[in-house]
């Protein structure tokens, strides 16, 4: 069983020319999330880092979420009530809990509070349709909670977004600060020309139901996206979940939830680390899962891809380029053409779990090494005892066909 590894000389990490997540530079003070079974190795110069063994201690959700993050019902005993109206901007400048209801066009809820303020917006059956501005716009605060009551709320932007000065506000919910999504109700988000929900800092999702249709990314954050629970139905002309910042970093951690993602590009993409510890994930797209280091510890994952199903692509200097699978039930089907079910520009480590591959051309492809230390691998109906290199397959189903332009195409065509 492969143990936890990390580079001995972290300070020697240097930026190199990589692809996938913008300009690649070593991140300062990078603190990865806790790993369940192992830790990605960080390449030193010339990609020849010496490795040392670490302990197998795993982190808990307490390290990722506060108690308030995980509370699905807001304390509204002292809440202020807001009823939206046409053509009005609702300015929130103080910490507190605000219940939001009503139906309006061209209305923006704008949060511009102190840097230490925590603001909670409780969506109670609100409906906002805008032409060119976010329905919720967080300019400043410490953290903003968007919490749904046991109701259905809808937020839509139907046209091209208009910038706010130097800020390209390109999402229906656009936050410059930490954003928490939770609650017991349903939130419908439709973005015809931009992203669905964006945080330029950290995004956490701990509950609620989200139906998102977007021309660009459905959920986007700069530094991290953490999901512990929730139900997600996503149709996107780009990625379902995307995390990346200017330093070529970005981490996505999923420990629970139910996901149905139809994306023209990637289902879930993180520039640096994508870690899946649980959840029920179904993806149809060009690529299913992509990051510099893809770490799967558990979960039920079903992928249909017209390119690569699971892809480790060098995009961050902070992690080894690799796919590591320690558990879970994973089914990957890829269409015709130059496609790989599991593709790594570096290495592949399989330590556990069940991987069921349906591939017409290549089941596994890697540039460095492959280790099969445990678990079960089935390729085109046959169990194998080693990880093949670009194994050929045949007799599979055809490609996905179509595209997502205009929110159509794909196998579902639901939008």
C-alpha positions in Angstrom: 0.0 0.0 0.0 1.4 3.3 -1.0 2.1 5.5 2.0 2.0 9.3 2.4 4.8 11.1 0.7 6.0 14.6 0.4 9.1 16.2 -1.1 12.0 16.6 1.3 13.1 19.9 0.0 9.9 22.1 -0.1 11.9 25.2 -0.4 13.5 24.0 -3.6 10.2 23.9 -5.5 10.6 26.1 -8.6 8.2 27.2 -11.2 8.4 25.5 -14.6 6.6 25.8 -17.8 3.3 23.8 -17.4 -0.1 23.8 -19.0 -3.6 23.8 -17.7 -3.9 26.5 -15.1 -2.4 29.8 -16.2 1.1 30.9 -15.3 2.7 28.3 -13.0 4.6 29.6 -9.9 5.3 28.1 -6.6 2.8 29.1 -4.0 4.0 30.6 -0.7 2.7 29.2 2.5 0.6 26.6 0.6 -1.4 24.5 3.1 -3.1 21.5 1.4 -6.2 19.9 2.9 -5.7 16.8 5.0 -5.4 13.6 3.2 -7.3 10.5 4.1 -4.7 7.9 3.1 -1.8 9.7 1.4 -0.4 13.0 0.5 0.8 14.2 -2.9 4.5 14.5 -3.4 5.8 17.9 -4.4 8.4 17.8 -7.2 11.7 19.5 -6.6 14.0 20.8 -9.4 14.1 18.5 -12.4 11.2 16.5 -11.0 13.5 14.3 -9.0 12.5 15.0 -5.4 13.7 12.8 -2.6 10.7 11.4 -0.7 10.1 10.9 3.0 7.3 9.1 4.7 4.7 11.0 6.7 2.2 9.8 9.2 -1.3 8.5 8.2 -3.3 10.9 10.4 -6.3 12.3 8.6 -8.0 15.6 9.1 -11.6 16.1 10.1 -14.3 18.4 8.7 -13.8 20.6 11.8 -10.6 21.8 10.1 -12.5 22.9 7.0 -15.9 24.1 8.3 -17.0 26.2 11.2 -20.1 25.3 13.2 -22.0 28.1 11.5 -20.9 26.8 8.1 -22.6 23.5 8.8 -25.9 24.9 10.3 -28.6 24.6 7.7 -31.2 26.8 9.4 -30.4 30.4 10.1 -31.2 32.1 13.4 -33.7 34.7 12.2 -34.8 35.9 15.6 -33.2 39.3 15.1 -33.1 39.3 11.3 -33.9 42.3 9.2 -36.4 41.7 6.4 -35.8 42.8 2.8 -38.4 42.7 0.1 -36.8 43.2 -3.4 -38.3 45.6 -5.9 -37.8 46.4 -9.6 -34.8 48.5 -10.5 -33.5 48.9 -6.9 -30.1 48.1 -5.4 -30.3 46.8 -1.8 -27.2 48.0 0.1 -26.1 46.0 3.1 -23.4 47.7 5.0 -23.6 46.0 8.5 -23.0 42.6 9.9 -26.2 40.7 10.6 -28.9 38.3 9.3 -31.2 39.4 6.5 -34.2 37.6 5.1 -34.8 38.2 1.5 -38.1 37.7 -0.3 -40.2 39.1 -3.2 -39.9 39.2 -7.0 -38.0 41.8 -8.9 -36.3 42.7 -12.1 -32.9 44.5 -12.4 -32.4 44.4 -8.6 -29.0 43.7 -7.0 -28.4 42.8 -3.3 -25.0 44.5 -2.7 -23.0 43.7 0.4 -20.3 46.3 1.3 -19.5 45.8 4.9 -16.4 46.0 7.2 -13.7 43.4 6.6 -14.6 41.6 9.9 -18.3 41.5 9.2 -20.2 38.3 8.8 -23.4 38.7 6.7 -26.1 36.1 6.2 -28.6 36.4 3.4 -31.5 34.1 4.0 -33.3 33.5 0.7 -37.0 32.9 1.4 -38.6 32.3 -1.9 -37.0 35.3 -3.7 -36.9 35.7 -7.5 -34.6 38.1 -9.2 -34.1 38.5 -13.0 -31.4 40.9 -14.1 -30.2 42.0 -17.5 -26.5 42.7 -16.9 -25.6 42.7 -13.2 -25.3 40.1 -10.4 -28.4 39.3 -8.4 -26.1 39.1 -5.3 -22.8 41.2 -5.3 -20.4 41.0 -2.4 -17.9 43.8 -2.5 -16.5 43.5 1.0 -17.1 41.5 4.3 -15.3 38.8 6.2 -17.7 36.1 5.1 -21.1 36.0 3.5 -23.6 33.1 4.0 -26.3 32.5 1.3 -28.8 30.3 3.1 -32.0 28.9 1.6 -35.1 28.3 3.7 -37.4 25.4 2.9 -38.6 27.1 -0.3 -37.5 27.7 -3.9 -35.5 30.8 -4.9 -34.4 31.8 -8.4 -31.7 34.1 -9.6 -31.1 34.8 -13.3 -28.9 37.1 -15.4 -30.2 37.1 -19.0 -27.6 39.3 -20.8 -23.9 40.2 -20.9 -22.5 41.4 -17.6 -21.5 45.0 -17.2 -18.2 45.5 -15.3 -18.3 47.5 -12.0 -15.3 49.7 -12.6 -12.2 47.4 -12.7 -14.2 44.5 -11.4 -15.5 42.1 -14.0 -18.7 41.0 -12.3 -19.4 37.9 -14.4 -21.6 35.7 -12.2 -25.2 35.7 -10.9 -23.8 35.5 -7.4 -20.4 37.3 -7.4 -18.4 37.6 -4.2 -14.9 39.1 -3.7 -14.8 37.5 -0.2 -15.4 34.1 1.4 -18.7 32.6 0.5 -20.7 29.9 2.2 -23.8 28.2 0.6 -26.1 26.2 2.8 -29.7 25.7 3.7 -32.7 23.4 3.4 -34.3 24.8 0.2 -33.7 25.0 -3.5 -31.7 27.7 -5.4 -32.1 28.0 -9.2 -29.3 29.9 -10.8 -29.3 30.8 -14.6 -26.5 32.7 -16.3 -26.8 33.0 -20.0 -23.5 34.7 -20.7 -21.3 34.1 -17.6 -20.6 32.1 -14.5 -23.3 30.8 -12.1 -21.7 31.4 -8.7 -18.2 32.9 -8.1 -16.1 33.5 -5.1 -12.8 35.3 -5.5 -11.7 33.7 -2.2 -12.9 30.5 -0.6 -16.2 28.8 -1.3 -17.9 26.3 1.0 -21.1 24.4 0.3 -22.6 22.4 3.2 -26.2 21.8 2.2 -29.1 22.8 -0.1 -30.2 22.0 -3.6 -28.7 23.8 -6.5 -29.9 23.8 -10.1 -27.4 25.8 -12.1 -27.3 26.5 -15.8 -24.4 28.6 -17.0 -22.6 29.7 -20.1 -19.3 29.6 -18.3 -18.4 27.8 -15.0 -21.3 26.8 -12.8 -19.3 27.1 -9.5 -16.0 29.0 -9.6 -13.5 30.1 -6.9 -10.0 31.4 -6.7 -8.5 29.6 -3.7 -10.7 26.7 -2.7 -14.0 25.0 -3.0 -15.1 22.6 -0.2 -18.3 20.6 -0.4 -19.6 18.5 2.5 -23.2 18.1 1.3 -25.8 19.3 -1.1 -27.6 18.2 -4.3 -26.3 19.7 -7.5 -27.9 19.6 -11.0 -25.5 21.4 -13.4 -25.5 22.2 -17.1 -22.6 24.3 -18.2 -21.0 25.4 -21.4 -17.6 25.2 -19.5 -16.9 23.5 -16.2 -19.2 22.3 -13.4 -16.8 23.3 -10.7 -13.6 25.2 -11.3 -10.9 26.5 -8.9 -7.9 28.4 -10.0 -6.0 31.6 -9.0 -3.3 33.8 -10.4 -0.6 31.8 -8.5 -1.6 28.6 -10.4 -3.2 27.2 -7.2 -6.7 26.1 -6.4 -8.0 23.2 -4.4 -11.4 21.4 -4.5 -12.4 19.0 -1.7 -15.6 16.9 -1.8 -16.6 14.8 1.1 -20.3 14.4 0.4 -23.2 15.4 -1.8 -25.0 14.3 -4.9 -23.8 15.7 -8.2 -25.3 15.5 -11.7 -23.0 17.5 -14.0 -23.2 18.0 -17.7 -20.3 20.2 -18.8 -18.9 21.1 -22.3 -15.4 21.2 -20.8 -14.6 19.6 -17.4 -17.0 18.2 -14.8 -14.7 19.2 -11.9 -11.4 21.0 -12.4 -8.9 22.2 -9.8 -5.6 23.8 -10.8 -3.7 22.2 -8.0 -5.4 19.5 -6.0 -8.8 17.7 -6.4 -9.6 15.5 -3.5 -12.8 13.3 -3.3 -13.5 11.7 0.0 -17.2 10.8 -0.6 -20.3 11.7 -2.5 -22.3 10.4 -5.4 -20.9 12.0 -8.6 -22.2 11.6 -12.2 -20.4 13.6 -14.9 -21.0 13.9 -18.7 -18.5 16.1 -20.4 -15.3 16.5 -22.4 -13.3 15.5 -19.3 -14.6 14.3 -16.0 -12.1 15.1 -13.3 -9.0 17.2 -13.8 -6.2 18.6 -11.6 -2.5 18.5 -11.1 -3.1 15.9 -8.4 -6.3 13.9 -8.4 -6.8 12.1 -5.1 -9.8 9.8 -4.8 -10.3 8.2 -1.3 -14.0 7.2 -1.5 -17.3 7.9 -3.3 -19.4 6.6 -6.1 -18.2 8.2 -9.3 -19.6 7.7 -12.8 -18.0 9.5 -15.8 -18.7 9.6 -19.5 -16.1 11.7 -21.3 -15.4 12.5 -24.9 -11.8 13.2 -24.1 -10.2 12.0 -20.8 -12.2 10.6 -18.0 -9.8 11.4 -15.1 -6.8 13.6 -16.0 -3.8 14.7 -14.1 -2.4 17.6 -16.0 0.6 19.6 -14.8 -0.7 23.0 -13.7 0.8 23.7 -10.2 4.3 23.6 -8.9 3.1 22.6 -5.5 2.0 19.0 -6.3 3.3 16.0 -8.2 1.4 15.4 -11.4 -0.5 12.2 -10.5 -3.7 10.3 -10.1 -4.1 8.4 -6.8 -7.0 6.2 -6.1 -7.4 4.7 -2.6 -11.1 3.7 -2.5 -14.5 4.3 -4.0 -16.5 2.8 -6.8 -15.4 4.5 -10.1 -16.9 3.9 -13.5 -15.3 5.6 -16.5 -16.4 5.4 -20.1 -14.7 7.3 -22.9 -15.9 7.8 -26.5 -14.1 7.2 -29.7 -10.9 8.9 -30.9 -7.8 9.9 -29.0 -9.3 9.3 -25.5 -8.0 8.0 -22.2 -10.1 6.7 -19.3 -7.4 7.6 -16.8 -4.6 9.9 -18.1 -1.7 11.3 -16.2 1.1 13.5 -17.4 3.0 12.0 -14.4 2.2 8.9 -12.5 -0.8 6.7 -11.5 -1.2 5.0 -8.1 -4.0 2.6 -7.4 -4.2 1.4 -3.8 -7.8 0.4 -3.4 -11.3 0.8 -4.7 -13.0 -0.5 -7.8 -12.3 1.0 -11.2 -14.5 -0.1 -14.1 -13.2 1.2 -17.4 -15.0 1.1 -20.8 -12.5 2.4 -23.4 -12.3 2.2 -27.2 -8.7 3.3 -27.4 -6.8 3.7 -24.2 -7.8 2.7 -20.7 -4.7 4.1 -18.8 -2.1 6.4 -20.1 0.8 7.8 -18.0 4.2 9.5 -18.7 6.1 8.3 -15.6 5.2 5.3 -13.5 2.1 3.3 -12.6 1.6 1.3 -9.3 -1.2 -1.2 -8.7 -1.0 -1.9 -5.0 -4.6 -2.9 -4.2 -8.2 -2.7 -5.3 -9.9 -4.0 -8.4 -9.5 -2.8 -12.0 -11.8 -4.0 -14.7 -11.2 -3.0 -18.4 -13.9 -3.7 -21.0 -15.4 -6.3 -18.8 -12.1 -8.1 -17.9 -10.4 -7.9 -14.5 -6.7 -7.1 -14.9 -3.7 -7.6 -12.5 -1.6 -4.7 -13.6 -2.1 -1.2 -15.0 -1.6 -1.3 -18.7 -0.1 1.5 -20.7 -2.4 2.7 -23.5 -4.3 -0.5 -23.6 -6.5 -0.8 -26.7 -10.1 -1.7 -26.4 -13.0 -2.2 -28.8 -16.7 -2.7 -29.2 -17.7 0.1 -27.0 -20.5 2.7 -27.3 -20.1 5.8 -29.6 -19.1 9.3 -28.6 -21.3 11.8 -26.9 -22.0 13.9 -29.9 -23.1 17.5 -30.1 -21.9 20.3 -27.9 -23.2 22.5 -25.2 -23.6 25.7 -27.2 -26.8 27.5 -26.3 -27.1 25.1 -23.4 -28.1 22.3 -25.7 -26.4 19.2 -27.0 -24.6 16.7 -24.8 -26.3 13.4 -24.0 -29.0 15.1 -21.8 -29.9 18.2 -23.8 -31.8 19.4 -20.7 -31.3 23.1 -21.2 
